[in-house]
Amino acid sequence: MKSINLSEKFKKFSDLWSPKIIAEMNDYQFKLVKVVGDFVWHKHEDTDETFIVLCGELTIKFRDRTVTLSKGEMIIVPRGIEHKPTATAECQIMIIEPKGVVNTGNVGGVLTAKNDEWI
């Protein structure tokens, strides 16, 4: 058991849309991600996904609406719901999801990050 300094962890990487694991609890992983620009439309068939904005502003587009999150806000995207995260400027977020979840969900592609990368 030890404390985890989120600011120090964010300093350890610069790549975008590439989640880095900082902790595990039971079968869940806590991941830090830097994002800017548009991600891909995707969904996760088997799990919900939690987004917590730590710095900046994140917009998540859904097929029927758009939700914008600011620092200190979070959203849980239910399993099977198609979504597309986007940020006009760099945004730092934490994602909480089960082990083994691929960032691009059901679509894959060039933004698919290496899975289970710890910092």
Biopython code that builds the backbone (N, CA, C, O; Angstrom):
import numpy as np
from Bio.PDB.StructureBuilder import StructureBuilder

atoms = [
    (1, "MET", "N", (0.850, -1.179, 0.000)),
    (1, "MET", "CA", (0.000, 0.000, 0.000)),
    (1, "MET", "C", (0.891, 1.236, 0.000)),
    (1, "MET", "O", (1.765, 1.392, 0.852)),
    (2, "LYS", "N", (0.652, 2.105, -0.969)),
    (2, "LYS", "CA", (1.371, 3.372, -1.026)),
    (2, "LYS", "C", (0.524, 4.374, -1.796)),
    (2, "LYS", "O", (-0.351, 4.003, -2.580)),
    (3, "SER", "N", (0.800, 5.637, -1.558)),
    (3, "SER", "CA", (0.055, 6.676, -2.261)),
    (3, "SER", "C", (0.551, 6.776, -3.703)),
    (3, "SER", "O", (1.689, 6.423, -4.012)),
    (4, "ILE", "N", (-0.315, 7.257, -4.562)),
    (4, "ILE", "CA", (0.017, 7.438, -5.977)),
    (4, "ILE", "C", (-0.203, 8.910, -6.303)),
    (4, "ILE", "O", (-1.304, 9.434, -6.130)),
    (5, "ASN", "N", (0.841, 9.567, -6.772)),
    (5, "ASN", "CA", (0.773, 10.979, -7.128)),
    (5, "ASN", "C", (0.397, 11.071, -8.609)),
    (5, "ASN", "O", (1.206, 10.749, -9.480)),
    (6, "LEU", "N", (-0.815, 11.505, -8.885)),
    (6, "LEU", "CA", (-1.305, 11.549, -10.263)),
    (6, "LEU", "C", (-0.506, 12.516, -11.124)),
    (6, "LEU", "O", (-0.226, 12.215, -12.284)),
    (7, "SER", "N", (-0.136, 13.666, -10.583)),
    (7, "SER", "CA", (0.652, 14.642, -11.349)),
    (7, "SER", "C", (1.986, 14.047, -11.775)),
    (7, "SER", "O", (2.413, 14.230, -12.915)),
    (8, "GLU", "N", (2.642, 13.338, -10.871)),
    (8, "GLU", "CA", (3.921, 12.707, -11.193)),
    (8, "GLU", "C", (3.741, 11.623, -12.255)),
    (8, "GLU", "O", (4.585, 11.480, -13.139)),
    (9, "LYS", "N", (2.682, 10.884, -12.180)),
    (9, "LYS", "CA", (2.413, 9.840, -13.177)),
    (9, "LYS", "C", (2.186, 10.453, -14.561)),
    (9, "LYS", "O", (2.688, 9.931, -15.557)),
    (10, "PHE", "N", (1.429, 11.561, -14.631)),
    (10, "PHE", "CA", (1.188, 12.210, -15.925)),
    (10, "PHE", "C", (2.482, 12.729, -16.550)),
    (10, "PHE", "O", (2.579, 12.795, -17.775)),
    (11, "LYS", "N", (3.470, 13.097, -15.747)),
    (11, "LYS", "CA", (4.752, 13.580, -16.258)),
    (11, "LYS", "C", (5.564, 12.475, -16.933)),
    (11, "LYS", "O", (6.511, 12.772, -17.662)),
    (12, "LYS", "N", (5.219, 11.229, -16.710)),
    (12, "LYS", "CA", (6.000, 10.100, -17.211)),
    (12, "LYS", "C", (5.680, 9.707, -18.657)),
    (12, "LYS", "O", (6.353, 8.848, -19.226)),
    (13, "PHE", "N", (4.657, 10.329, -19.253)),
    (13, "PHE", "CA", (4.336, 9.980, -20.638)),
    (13, "PHE", "C", (3.766, 11.183, -21.377)),
    (13, "PHE", "O", (3.244, 12.122, -20.776)),
    (14, "SER", "N", (3.883, 11.123, -22.707)),
    (14, "SER", "CA", (3.377, 12.226, -23.527)),
    (14, "SER", "C", (2.456, 11.748, -24.642)),
    (14, "SER", "O", (1.781, 12.562, -25.271)),
    (15, "ASP", "N", (2.416, 10.443, -24.897)),
    (15, "ASP", "CA", (1.588, 9.952, -25.990)),
    (15, "ASP", "C", (0.102, 10.133, -25.679)),
    (15, "ASP", "O", (-0.324, 10.081, -24.526)),
    (16, "LEU", "N", (-0.659, 10.342, -26.730)),
    (16, "LEU", "CA", (-2.090, 10.620, -26.613)),
    (16, "LEU", "C", (-2.916, 9.371, -26.877)),
    (16, "LEU", "O", (-2.504, 8.481, -27.621)),
    (17, "TRP", "N", (-4.084, 9.319, -26.256)),
    (17, "TRP", "CA", (-5.059, 8.240, -26.443)),
    (17, "TRP", "C", (-4.458, 6.867, -26.121)),
    (17, "TRP", "O", (-4.852, 5.857, -26.703)),
    (18, "SER", "N", (-3.513, 6.842, -25.200)),
    (18, "SER", "CA", (-2.827, 5.600, -24.855)),
    (18, "SER", "C", (-2.863, 5.401, -23.339)),
    (18, "SER", "O", (-1.963, 5.860, -22.637)),
    (19, "PRO", "N", (-3.895, 4.719, -22.828)),
    (19, "PRO", "CA", (-4.077, 4.566, -21.386)),
    (19, "PRO", "C", (-2.896, 3.877, -20.697)),
    (19, "PRO", "O", (-2.358, 2.889, -21.197)),
    (20, "LYS", "N", (-2.508, 4.417, -19.546)),
    (20, "LYS", "CA", (-1.428, 3.867, -18.730)),
    (20, "LYS", "C", (-2.000, 3.456, -17.385)),
    (20, "LYS", "O", (-2.666, 4.248, -16.718)),
    (21, "ILE", "N", (-1.743, 2.227, -16.991)),
    (21, "ILE", "CA", (-2.276, 1.708, -15.730)),
    (21, "ILE", "C", (-1.443, 2.231, -14.563)),
    (21, "ILE", "O", (-0.212, 2.215, -14.598)),
    (22, "ILE", "N", (-2.150, 2.696, -13.522)),
    (22, "ILE", "CA", (-1.454, 3.146, -12.314)),
    (22, "ILE", "C", (-1.823, 2.314, -11.096)),
    (22, "ILE", "O", (-1.126, 2.362, -10.083)),
    (23, "ALA", "N", (-2.909, 1.551, -11.178)),
    (23, "ALA", "CA", (-3.339, 0.743, -10.032)),
    (23, "ALA", "C", (-4.372, -0.285, -10.476)),
    (23, "ALA", "O", (-5.014, -0.148, -11.518)),
    (24, "GLU", "N", (-4.512, -1.328, -9.644)),
    (24, "GLU", "CA", (-5.562, -2.325, -9.844)),
    (24, "GLU", "C", (-6.292, -2.539, -8.532)),
    (24, "GLU", "O", (-5.707, -2.476, -7.450)),
    (25, "MET", "N", (-7.585, -2.793, -8.658)),
    (25, "MET", "CA", (-8.410, -3.132, -7.502)),
    (25, "MET", "C", (-9.333, -4.255, -7.948)),
    (25, "MET", "O", (-10.164, -4.074, -8.838)),
    (26, "ASN", "N", (-9.180, -5.412, -7.324)),
    (26, "ASN", "CA", (-9.912, -6.596, -7.756)),
    (26, "ASN", "C", (-9.622, -6.810, -9.244)),
    (26, "ASN", "O", (-8.455, -6.948, -9.611)),
    (27, "ASP", "N", (-10.609, -6.844, -10.089)),
    (27, "ASP", "CA", (-10.367, -7.030, -11.525)),
    (27, "ASP", "C", (-10.434, -5.721, -12.307)),
    (27, "ASP", "O", (-10.524, -5.739, -13.535)),
    (28, "TYR", "N", (-10.390, -4.586, -11.610)),
    (28, "TYR", "CA", (-10.477, -3.279, -12.268)),
    (28, "TYR", "C", (-9.141, -2.573, -12.309)),
    (28, "TYR", "O", (-8.328, -2.691, -11.393)),
    (29, "GLN", "N", (-8.924, -1.831, -13.398)),
    (29, "GLN", "CA", (-7.708, -1.042, -13.536)),
    (29, "GLN", "C", (-8.041, 0.443, -13.562)),
    (29, "GLN", "O", (-9.063, 0.866, -14.103)),
    (30, "PHE", "N", (-7.148, 1.217, -12.960)),
    (30, "PHE", "CA", (-7.219, 2.669, -12.978)),
    (30, "PHE", "C", (-6.168, 3.129, -13.978)),
    (30, "PHE", "O", (-4.980, 2.845, -13.823)),
    (31, "LYS", "N", (-6.622, 3.849, -15.013)),
    (31, "LYS", "CA", (-5.733, 4.236, -16.109)),
    (31, "LYS", "C", (-5.739, 5.749, -16.289)),
    (31, "LYS", "O", (-6.786, 6.393, -16.213)),
    (32, "LEU", "N", (-4.551, 6.306, -16.531)),
    (32, "LEU", "CA", (-4.424, 7.721, -16.859)),
    (32, "LEU", "C", (-4.230, 7.847, -18.360)),
    (32, "LEU", "O", (-3.554, 7.032, -18.987)),
    (33, "VAL", "N", (-4.841, 8.891, -18.926)),
    (33, "VAL", "CA", (-4.775, 9.111, -20.370)),
    (33, "VAL", "C", (-4.702, 10.603, -20.651)),
    (33, "VAL", "O", (-5.410, 11.401, -20.036)),
    (34, "LYS", "N", (-3.834, 10.968, -21.587)),
    (34, "LYS", "CA", (-3.818, 12.328, -22.128)),
    (34, "LYS", "C", (-4.523, 12.259, -23.481)),
    (34, "LYS", "O", (-4.239, 11.381, -24.296)),
    (35, "VAL", "N", (-5.442, 13.193, -23.711)),
    (35, "VAL", "CA", (-6.199, 13.177, -24.964)),
    (35, "VAL", "C", (-6.262, 14.571, -25.556)),
    (35, "VAL", "O", (-6.287, 15.567, -24.834)),
    (36, "VAL", "N", (-6.285, 14.628, -26.871)),
    (36, "VAL", "CA", (-6.564, 15.853, -27.611)),
    (36, "VAL", "C", (-6.991, 15.434, -29.014)),
    (36, "VAL", "O", (-6.475, 14.459, -29.560)),
    (37, "GLY", "N", (-7.927, 16.167, -29.591)),
    (37, "GLY", "CA", (-8.460, 15.805, -30.896)),
    (37, "GLY", "C", (-9.595, 14.803, -30.763)),
    (37, "GLY", "O", (-10.197, 14.657, -29.698)),
    (38, "ASP", "N", (-9.875, 14.119, -31.860)),
    (38, "ASP", "CA", (-10.990, 13.169, -31.912)),
    (38, "ASP", "C", (-10.499, 11.737, -31.755)),
    (38, "ASP", "O", (-9.468, 11.359, -32.311)),
    (39, "PHE", "N", (-11.247, 10.946, -30.993)),
    (39, "PHE", "CA", (-11.017, 9.511, -30.919)),
    (39, "PHE", "C", (-11.940, 8.865, -31.945)),
    (39, "PHE", "O", (-12.457, 9.559, -32.820)),
    (40, "VAL", "N", (-12.155, 7.579, -31.863)),
    (40, "VAL", "CA", (-13.009, 6.865, -32.818)),
    (40, "VAL", "C", (-14.350, 6.513, -32.177)),
    (40, "VAL", "O", (-14.448, 6.354, -30.960)),
    (41, "TRP", "N", (-15.365, 6.398, -33.005)),
    (41, "TRP", "CA", (-16.632, 5.844, -32.531)),
    (41, "TRP", "C", (-16.380, 4.390, -32.162)),
    (41, "TRP", "O", (-15.805, 3.639, -32.950)),
    (42, "HIS", "N", (-16.805, 3.992, -30.972)),
    (42, "HIS", "CA", (-16.610, 2.614, -30.531)),
    (42, "HIS", "C", (-17.560, 2.297, -29.383)),
    (42, "HIS", "O", (-18.247, 3.172, -28.855)),
    (43, "LYS", "N", (-17.579, 1.024, -29.016)),
    (43, "LYS", "CA", (-18.344, 0.607, -27.843)),
    (43, "LYS", "C", (-17.645, -0.591, -27.213)),
    (43, "LYS", "O", (-16.825, -1.256, -27.845)),
    (44, "HIS", "N", (-17.984, -0.847, -25.970)),
    (44, "HIS", "CA", (-17.469, -2.001, -25.243)),
    (44, "HIS", "C", (-18.673, -2.886, -24.921)),
    (44, "HIS", "O", (-19.523, -2.522, -24.108)),
    (45, "GLU", "N", (-18.732, -4.034, -25.559)),
    (45, "GLU", "CA", (-19.897, -4.913, -25.437)),
    (45, "GLU", "C", (-20.077, -5.495, -24.039)),
    (45, "GLU", "O", (-21.203, -5.745, -23.608)),
    (46, "ASP", "N", (-18.960, -5.712, -23.326)),
    (46, "ASP", "CA", (-19.029, -6.468, -22.077)),
    (46, "ASP", "C", (-18.827, -5.663, -20.806)),
    (46, "ASP", "O", (-18.863, -6.237, -19.717)),
    (47, "THR", "N", (-18.616, -4.352, -20.901)),
    (47, "THR", "CA", (-18.331, -3.600, -19.687)),
    (47, "THR", "C", (-18.724, -2.134, -19.797)),
    (47, "THR", "O", (-18.716, -1.546, -20.878)),
    (48, "ASP", "N", (-19.065, -1.567, -18.663)),
    (48, "ASP", "CA", (-19.231, -0.122, -18.554)),
    (48, "ASP", "C", (-17.837, 0.500, -18.517)),
    (48, "ASP", "O", (-16.845, -0.195, -18.296)),
    (49, "GLU", "N", (-17.769, 1.816, -18.734)),
    (49, "GLU", "CA", (-16.487, 2.519, -18.726)),
    (49, "GLU", "C", (-16.676, 3.851, -17.999)),
    (49, "GLU", "O", (-17.603, 4.605, -18.295)),
    (50, "THR", "N", (-15.791, 4.126, -17.050)),
    (50, "THR", "CA", (-15.866, 5.368, -16.282)),
    (50, "THR", "C", (-14.796, 6.346, -16.757)),
    (50, "THR", "O", (-13.627, 5.980, -16.875)),
    (51, "PHE", "N", (-15.192, 7.583, -17.028)),
    (51, "PHE", "CA", (-14.277, 8.663, -17.385)),
    (51, "PHE", "C", (-14.332, 9.716, -16.284)),
    (51, "PHE", "O", (-15.414, 10.182, -15.925)),
    (52, "ILE", "N", (-13.170, 10.095, -15.744)),
    (52, "ILE", "CA", (-13.070, 11.162, -14.748)),
    (52, "ILE", "C", (-12.096, 12.201, -15.288)),
    (52, "ILE", "O", (-10.944, 11.880, -15.578)),
    (53, "VAL", "N", (-12.552, 13.445, -15.425)),
    (53, "VAL", "CA", (-11.691, 14.505, -15.941)),
    (53, "VAL", "C", (-10.891, 15.102, -14.783)),
    (53, "VAL", "O", (-11.456, 15.592, -13.805)),
    (54, "LEU", "N", (-9.562, 15.049, -14.914)),
    (54, "LEU", "CA", (-8.675, 15.582, -13.886)),
    (54, "LEU", "C", (-8.143, 16.959, -14.263)),
    (54, "LEU", "O", (-7.811, 17.759, -13.388)),
    (55, "CYS", "N", (-8.060, 17.236, -15.563)),
    (55, "CYS", "CA", (-7.576, 18.530, -16.045)),
    (55, "CYS", "C", (-8.106, 18.738, -17.453)),
    (55, "CYS", "O", (-8.027, 17.835, -18.285)),
    (56, "GLY", "N", (-8.640, 19.909, -17.727)),
    (56, "GLY", "CA", (-9.136, 20.211, -19.063)),
    (56, "GLY", "C", (-10.618, 19.936, -19.213)),
    (56, "GLY", "O", (-11.372, 19.918, -18.240)),
    (57, "GLU", "N", (-11.020, 19.721, -20.469)),
    (57, "GLU", "CA", (-12.427, 19.500, -20.794)),
    (57, "GLU", "C", (-12.534, 18.380, -21.822)),
    (57, "GLU", "O", (-11.824, 18.380, -22.828)),
    (58, "LEU", "N", (-13.415, 17.436, -21.565)),
    (58, "LEU", "CA", (-13.631, 16.289, -22.434)),
    (58, "LEU", "C", (-15.078, 16.283, -22.901)),
    (58, "LEU", "O", (-16.002, 16.439, -22.102)),
    (59, "THR", "N", (-15.263, 16.103, -24.193)),
    (59, "THR", "CA", (-16.598, 15.953, -24.747)),
    (59, "THR", "C", (-16.758, 14.507, -25.192)),
    (59, "THR", "O", (-15.891, 13.954, -25.868)),
    (60, "ILE", "N", (-17.865, 13.908, -24.808)),
    (60, "ILE", "CA", (-18.166, 12.560, -25.273)),
    (60, "ILE", "C", (-19.436, 12.634, -26.103)),
    (60, "ILE", "O", (-20.506, 13.009, -25.624)),
    (61, "LYS", "N", (-19.276, 12.265, -27.360)),
    (61, "LYS", "CA", (-20.408, 12.261, -28.275)),
    (61, "LYS", "C", (-21.081, 10.898, -28.221)),
    (61, "LYS", "O", (-20.422, 9.858, -28.228)),
    (62, "PHE", "N", (-22.392, 10.926, -28.169)),
    (62, "PHE", "CA", (-23.206, 9.729, -28.283)),
    (62, "PHE", "C", (-24.040, 9.907, -29.549)),
    (62, "PHE", "O", (-24.115, 11.017, -30.076)),
    (63, "ARG", "N", (-24.646, 8.882, -30.033)),
    (63, "ARG", "CA", (-25.423, 8.995, -31.276)),
    (63, "ARG", "C", (-26.622, 9.918, -31.118)),
    (63, "ARG", "O", (-27.105, 10.482, -32.101)),
    (64, "ASP", "N", (-27.114, 10.081, -29.870)),
    (64, "ASP", "CA", (-28.302, 10.901, -29.660)),
    (64, "ASP", "C", (-28.061, 12.177, -28.863)),
    (64, "ASP", "O", (-28.994, 12.957, -28.671)),
    (65, "ARG", "N", (-26.834, 12.414, -28.393)),
    (65, "ARG", "CA", (-26.548, 13.612, -27.607)),
    (65, "ARG", "C", (-25.054, 13.749, -27.392)),
    (65, "ARG", "O", (-24.276, 12.873, -27.770)),
    (66, "THR", "N", (-24.659, 14.858, -26.781)),
    (66, "THR", "CA", (-23.261, 15.138, -26.464)),
    (66, "THR", "C", (-23.182, 15.564, -25.012)),
    (66, "THR", "O", (-24.022, 16.330, -24.541)),
    (67, "VAL", "N", (-22.169, 15.070, -24.294)),
    (67, "VAL", "CA", (-21.949, 15.437, -22.898)),
    (67, "VAL", "C", (-20.541, 16.021, -22.782)),
    (67, "VAL", "O", (-19.570, 15.414, -23.234)),
    (68, "THR", "N", (-20.441, 17.200, -22.175)),
    (68, "THR", "CA", (-19.144, 17.827, -21.956)),
    (68, "THR", "C", (-18.828, 17.806, -20.469)),
    (68, "THR", "O", (-19.637, 18.212, -19.635)),
    (69, "LEU", "N", (-17.622, 17.320, -20.158)),
    (69, "LEU", "CA", (-17.164, 17.203, -18.779)),
    (69, "LEU", "C", (-15.998, 18.146, -18.536)),
    (69, "LEU", "O", (-15.096, 18.257, -19.367)),
    (70, "SER", "N", (-16.019, 18.820, -17.398)),
    (70, "SER", "CA", (-14.929, 19.686, -16.977)),
    (70, "SER", "C", (-14.178, 19.032, -15.826)),
    (70, "SER", "O", (-14.584, 17.987, -15.316)),
    (71, "LYS", "N", (-13.088, 19.654, -15.427)),
    (71, "LYS", "CA", (-12.274, 19.161, -14.321)),
    (71, "LYS", "C", (-13.172, 18.844, -13.122)),
    (71, "LYS", "O", (-14.009, 19.655, -12.725)),
    (72, "GLY", "N", (-12.981, 17.644, -12.553)),
    (72, "GLY", "CA", (-13.751, 17.239, -11.386)),
    (72, "GLY", "C", (-15.066, 16.567, -11.695)),
    (72, "GLY", "O", (-15.819, 16.235, -10.780)),
    (73, "GLU", "N", (-15.365, 16.358, -12.982)),
    (73, "GLU", "CA", (-16.621, 15.703, -13.359)),
    (73, "GLU", "C", (-16.334, 14.321, -13.951)),
    (73, "GLU", "O", (-15.239, 14.051, -14.445)),
    (74, "MET", "N", (-17.335, 13.469, -13.888)),
    (74, "MET", "CA", (-17.190, 12.108, -14.406)),
    (74, "MET", "C", (-18.474, 11.645, -15.067)),
    (74, "MET", "O", (-19.544, 12.228, -14.887)),
    (75, "ILE", "N", (-18.332, 10.572, -15.840)),
    (75, "ILE", "CA", (-19.484, 9.939, -16.473)),
    (75, "ILE", "C", (-19.195, 8.441, -16.575)),
    (75, "ILE", "O", (-18.048, 8.023, -16.733)),
    (76, "ILE", "N", (-20.245, 7.655, -16.484)),
    (76, "ILE", "CA", (-20.146, 6.221, -16.717)),
    (76, "ILE", "C", (-20.890, 5.920, -18.004)),
    (76, "ILE", "O", (-22.090, 6.168, -18.116)),
    (77, "VAL", "N", (-20.161, 5.379, -18.978)),
    (77, "VAL", "CA", (-20.764, 4.986, -20.250)),
    (77, "VAL", "C", (-21.151, 3.512, -20.129)),
    (77, "VAL", "O", (-20.281, 2.659, -19.951)),
    (78, "PRO", "N", (-22.442, 3.208, -20.222)),
    (78, "PRO", "CA", (-22.886, 1.813, -20.084)),
    (78, "PRO", "C", (-22.374, 0.923, -21.222)),
    (78, "PRO", "O", (-22.146, 1.386, -22.340)),
    (79, "ARG", "N", (-22.203, -0.341, -20.913)),
    (79, "ARG", "CA", (-21.761, -1.310, -21.924)),
    (79, "ARG", "C", (-22.689, -1.266, -23.132)),
    (79, "ARG", "O", (-23.900, -1.085, -23.006)),
    (80, "GLY", "N", (-22.088, -1.436, -24.301)),
    (80, "GLY", "CA", (-22.861, -1.501, -25.533)),
    (80, "GLY", "C", (-23.279, -0.164, -26.106)),
    (80, "GLY", "O", (-23.903, -0.122, -27.166)),
    (81, "ILE", "N", (-22.950, 0.944, -25.429)),
    (81, "ILE", "CA", (-23.339, 2.269, -25.926)),
    (81, "ILE", "C", (-22.192, 2.858, -26.749)),
    (81, "ILE", "O", (-21.084, 3.033, -26.243)),
    (82, "GLU", "N", (-22.462, 3.159, -28.007)),
    (82, "GLU", "CA", (-21.449, 3.730, -28.873)),
    (82, "GLU", "C", (-21.139, 5.158, -28.440)),
    (82, "GLU", "O", (-22.045, 5.938, -28.145)),
    (83, "HIS", "N", (-19.840, 5.494, -28.405)),
    (83, "HIS", "CA", (-19.422, 6.816, -27.968)),
    (83, "HIS", "C", (-18.120, 7.217, -28.654)),
    (83, "HIS", "O", (-17.371, 6.375, -29.150)),
    (84, "LYS", "N", (-17.871, 8.536, -28.667)),
    (84, "LYS", "CA", (-16.674, 9.087, -29.305)),
    (84, "LYS", "C", (-16.148, 10.238, -28.455)),
    (84, "LYS", "O", (-16.699, 11.338, -28.494)),
    (85, "PRO", "N", (-15.080, 9.993, -27.684)),
    (85, "PRO", "CA", (-14.478, 11.073, -26.895)),
    (85, "PRO", "C", (-13.730, 12.052, -27.804)),
    (85, "PRO", "O", (-13.203, 11.669, -28.848)),
    (86, "THR", "N", (-13.695, 13.300, -27.396)),
    (86, "THR", "CA", (-12.974, 14.332, -28.132)),
    (86, "THR", "C", (-12.573, 15.445, -27.170)),
    (86, "THR", "O", (-13.239, 15.676, -26.160)),
    (87, "ALA", "N", (-11.482, 16.130, -27.492)),
    (87, "ALA", "CA", (-11.027, 17.266, -26.686)),
    (87, "ALA", "C", (-10.359, 18.278, -27.605)),
    (87, "ALA", "O", (-9.511, 17.914, -28.419)),
    (88, "THR", "N", (-10.736, 19.544, -27.479)),
    (88, "THR", "CA", (-10.157, 20.569, -28.346)),
    (88, "THR", "C", (-8.757, 20.976, -27.892)),
    (88, "THR", "O", (-7.957, 21.442, -28.703)),
    (89, "ALA", "N", (-8.454, 20.805, -26.611)),
    (89, "ALA", "CA", (-7.117, 21.046, -26.058)),
    (89, "ALA", "C", (-6.763, 19.845, -25.192)),
    (89, "ALA", "O", (-7.632, 19.043, -24.848)),
    (90, "GLU", "N", (-5.480, 19.723, -24.841)),
    (90, "GLU", "CA", (-5.088, 18.547, -24.058)),
    (90, "GLU", "C", (-5.917, 18.435, -22.783)),
    (90, "GLU", "O", (-6.115, 19.412, -22.060)),
    (91, "CYS", "N", (-6.383, 17.247, -22.534)),
    (91, "CYS", "CA", (-7.204, 16.933, -21.373)),
    (91, "CYS", "C", (-6.590, 15.698, -20.709)),
    (91, "CYS", "O", (-6.163, 14.763, -21.386)),
    (92, "GLN", "N", (-6.553, 15.710, -19.388)),
    (92, "GLN", "CA", (-6.031, 14.572, -18.632)),
    (92, "GLN", "C", (-7.199, 13.888, -17.936)),
    (92, "GLN", "O", (-7.958, 14.520, -17.202)),
    (93, "ILE", "N", (-7.332, 12.592, -18.177)),
    (93, "ILE", "CA", (-8.460, 11.854, -17.620)),
    (93, "ILE", "C", (-7.999, 10.567, -16.943)),
    (93, "ILE", "O", (-6.909, 10.059, -17.205)),
    (94, "MET", "N", (-8.853, 10.061, -16.072)),
    (94, "MET", "CA", (-8.683, 8.731, -15.505)),
    (94, "MET", "C", (-9.836, 7.880, -16.006)),
    (94, "MET", "O", (-10.992, 8.304, -16.011)),
    (95, "ILE", "N", (-9.496, 6.671, -16.426)),
    (95, "ILE", "CA", (-10.500, 5.699, -16.852)),
    (95, "ILE", "C", (-10.456, 4.540, -15.878)),
    (95, "ILE", "O", (-9.380, 4.083, -15.491)),
    (96, "ILE", "N", (-11.621, 4.069, -15.485)),
    (96, "ILE", "CA", (-11.713, 2.892, -14.620)),
    (96, "ILE", "C", (-12.514, 1.839, -15.383)),
    (96, "ILE", "O", (-13.654, 2.069, -15.788)),
    (97, "GLU", "N", (-11.882, 0.678, -15.565)),
    (97, "GLU", "CA", (-12.516, -0.390, -16.324)),
    (97, "GLU", "C", (-11.847, -1.719, -15.981)),
    (97, "GLU", "O", (-10.761, -1.724, -15.402)),
    (98, "PRO", "N", (-12.474, -2.845, -16.325)),
    (98, "PRO", "CA", (-11.879, -4.141, -16.023)),
    (98, "PRO", "C", (-10.558, -4.372, -16.772)),
    (98, "PRO", "O", (-10.306, -3.762, -17.811)),
    (99, "LYS", "N", (-9.739, -5.246, -16.235)),
    (99, "LYS", "CA", (-8.499, -5.652, -16.906)),
    (99, "LYS", "C", (-8.805, -6.140, -18.316)),
    (99, "LYS", "O", (-9.835, -6.766, -18.567)),
    (100, "GLY", "N", (-7.888, -5.838, -19.226)),
    (100, "GLY", "CA", (-7.979, -6.385, -20.572)),
    (100, "GLY", "C", (-8.830, -5.620, -21.553)),
    (100, "GLY", "O", (-8.923, -6.018, -22.714)),
    (101, "VAL", "N", (-9.464, -4.526, -21.131)),
    (101, "VAL", "CA", (-10.311, -3.757, -22.042)),
    (101, "VAL", "C", (-9.427, -2.995, -23.035)),
    (101, "VAL", "O", (-8.495, -2.296, -22.638)),
    (102, "VAL", "N", (-9.726, -3.137, -24.314)),
    (102, "VAL", "CA", (-8.994, -2.450, -25.371)),
    (102, "VAL", "C", (-9.608, -1.066, -25.569)),
    (102, "VAL", "O", (-10.830, -0.931, -25.630)),
    (103, "ASN", "N", (-8.765, -0.041, -25.667)),
    (103, "ASN", "CA", (-9.270, 1.334, -25.711)),
    (103, "ASN", "C", (-10.204, 1.613, -26.887)),
    (103, "ASN", "O", (-11.116, 2.429, -26.754)),
    (104, "THR", "N", (-10.007, 0.969, -28.020)),
    (104, "THR", "CA", (-10.865, 1.206, -29.180)),
    (104, "THR", "C", (-12.045, 0.246, -29.260)),
    (104, "THR", "O", (-12.752, 0.201, -30.267)),
    (105, "GLY", "N", (-12.253, -0.515, -28.203)),
    (105, "GLY", "CA", (-13.432, -1.376, -28.127)),
    (105, "GLY", "C", (-13.588, -2.308, -29.299)),
    (105, "GLY", "O", (-12.704, -3.110, -29.601)),
    (106, "ASN", "N", (-14.717, -2.194, -29.954)),
    (106, "ASN", "CA", (-15.095, -3.123, -31.021)),
    (106, "ASN", "C", (-14.534, -2.764, -32.390)),
    (106, "ASN", "O", (-14.755, -3.515, -33.340)),
    (107, "VAL", "N", (-13.804, -1.629, -32.538)),
    (107, "VAL", "CA", (-13.412, -1.196, -33.877)),
    (107, "VAL", "C", (-11.933, -1.361, -34.203)),
    (107, "VAL", "O", (-11.592, -1.482, -35.380)),
    (108, "GLY", "N", (-11.041, -1.371, -33.217)),
    (108, "GLY", "CA", (-9.614, -1.473, -33.511)),
    (108, "GLY", "C", (-9.121, -0.257, -34.263)),
    (108, "GLY", "O", (-9.709, 0.819, -34.152)),
    (109, "GLY", "N", (-8.051, -0.406, -35.028)),
    (109, "GLY", "CA", (-7.525, 0.680, -35.849)),
    (109, "GLY", "C", (-6.244, 1.283, -35.305)),
    (109, "GLY", "O", (-5.658, 0.777, -34.348)),
    (110, "VAL", "N", (-5.818, 2.373, -35.930)),
    (110, "VAL", "CA", (-4.518, 2.980, -35.628)),
    (110, "VAL", "C", (-4.437, 3.576, -34.219)),
    (110, "VAL", "O", (-3.336, 3.744, -33.695)),
    (111, "LEU", "N", (-5.560, 3.894, -33.603)),
    (111, "LEU", "CA", (-5.541, 4.453, -32.252)),
    (111, "LEU", "C", (-5.610, 3.376, -31.160)),
    (111, "LEU", "O", (-5.673, 3.697, -29.973)),
    (112, "THR", "N", (-5.599, 2.111, -31.559)),
    (112, "THR", "CA", (-5.585, 1.042, -30.564)),
    (112, "THR", "C", (-4.253, 1.074, -29.829)),
    (112, "THR", "O", (-3.189, 0.955, -30.436)),
    (113, "ALA", "N", (-4.329, 1.237, -28.517)),
    (113, "ALA", "CA", (-3.122, 1.356, -27.691)),
    (113, "ALA", "C", (-2.653, -0.010, -27.209)),
    (113, "ALA", "O", (-3.423, -0.968, -27.137)),
    (114, "LYS", "N", (-1.372, -0.069, -26.883)),
    (114, "LYS", "CA", (-0.826, -1.261, -26.250)),
    (114, "LYS", "C", (-1.593, -1.472, -24.961)),
    (114, "LYS", "O", (-1.760, -0.540, -24.175)),
    (115, "ASN", "N", (-2.063, -2.699, -24.738)),
    (115, "ASN", "CA", (-2.878, -2.969, -23.564)),
    (115, "ASN", "C", (-1.994, -3.334, -22.374)),
    (115, "ASN", "O", (-0.904, -3.880, -22.542)),
    (116, "ASP", "N", (-2.474, -3.026, -21.178)),
    (116, "ASP", "CA", (-1.801, -3.369, -19.927)),
    (116, "ASP", "C", (-0.418, -2.752, -19.798)),
    (116, "ASP", "O", (0.523, -3.416, -19.365)),
    (117, "GLU", "N", (-0.291, -1.483, -20.171)),
    (117, "GLU", "CA", (0.972, -0.758, -20.016)),
    (117, "GLU", "C", (0.945, 0.013, -18.695)),
    (117, "GLU", "O", (0.112, 0.896, -18.490)),
    (118, "TRP", "N", (1.872, -0.340, -17.807)),
    (118, "TRP", "CA", (1.961, 0.280, -16.471)),
    (118, "TRP", "C", (2.973, 1.418, -16.473)),
    (118, "TRP", "O", (3.983, 1.371, -17.176)),
    (119, "ILE", "N", (2.681, 2.439, -15.674)),
    (119, "ILE", "CA", (3.680, 3.479, -15.393)),
    (119, "ILE", "C", (3.846, 3.620, -13.896)),
    (119, "ILE", "O", (4.640, 4.442, -13.438)),
]
sb = StructureBuilder()
sb.init_structure("model")
sb.init_model(0)
sb.init_chain("A")
sb.init_seg("    ")
for serial, (resi, resn, name, xyz) in enumerate(atoms, 1):
    if name == "N":
        sb.init_residue(resn, " ", resi, " ")
    sb.init_atom(name, np.array(xyz, "f"), 0.0, 1.0, " ", f" {name:<3s}", serial, name[0])
structure = sb.get_structure()
